[in-house]
Every structure is written in structure tokens, then in C-alpha cells.
Amino acid sequence: MDKNEIGLNAGKIWQLLNDYTRWSYDSLKRNSGLKDKELGAALGWLAREDKIEIHQEEDELYVSLGVNVYIG
């Protein structure tokens, strides 16, 4: 896996999250067809870019698009 593949996988995840609902990690994995390490890298990419919100509830991880408001 290289940076290009991670970026492409991040794009897949962003497209799934683009409906602005909260997805469980398992739902993202199932619907994206990515393996754990591929999904983890893609989520890390999106988190580093401040594009997603990650929430932990009990034993489940949830992901949604972040709302970034910049006033310039």
C-alpha cells in the first residue's frame, strides 16, 4: 500500500460519508470493500485533513463528515 492507494481509498470513504449520516466502522468496511488496514489508513488520511469526526460509543466506532467553517 502506498500514499496514492491510501488517497484513493480515502476518496472512496469520503464518497460514502458524503450523505452526511453517521456510519459505523463495520458499515464503512462492508460498503467500501476495504480491509481493516486499508480502511484505517484512509480514515487516518481524512482525520489528518480534518475532514471527518470520529465518535466512540461503547464498543463501536462511528464516523461522519466534519463540519468545517472558516471565516476569512
Steps between C-alpha positions, in 0.01 A plus 500: 500500500640840403386861548317501167294194596426646844381821336275309261355302791443824692303625200283187508426554867429870449248409228321264740498762776376767260139421596574679834382208712702329769648167394627223722850370430353160405255659254778700337715188474217294349385767253847610392639150455822610672704289740558621857845646431378670180200651676711606797750675274221672305333621821836622627548697178156662531545567872838667438332723242231581760230368268332255739368469851564176688282397794533201729185364664560200721674246273403660168686764299292746294620732224335798333607795290631788704349843473776752443411866496773744407440872509767692318 
